[in-house]
């Protein structure tokens, strides 16, 4: 499946702020099941409310979340979310707020928590 098709399937708010940089169809060795892995990267745009001349993009936070299955295949979203550092105060890091996307969309709890910035990335990793 190509990037353009996945743009139709993913929530529009997500596609507005993240670009699909890679789509992979992979096979899990343990059970020989095929799955999709979508790599998304946040656009290099600081949201309103911050003076973009005072901040610089400094790295990413990456997470892999499991999304809803597609045609019987698991879908994993590998999402890179930007961090901006205040040039005058390097200890001040800001991130864009995407809680409005999570509120009005049908997202997995894991993805919604990530977009809301709660830091709860457990989900499938809980044992």
Secondary structure, DSSP 8 states (H G I E B T S, - for coil): --HHHHHHHS-HHHHHHEEEEEEEEEE-TTT--EEEEEEEEE-S---TTS-GGGEEEEEEEEEEEEEEEETTEEEEEEEEEEEEEESS-TT-EE----HHHHHHS---HHHHHHHHT-----GGG--
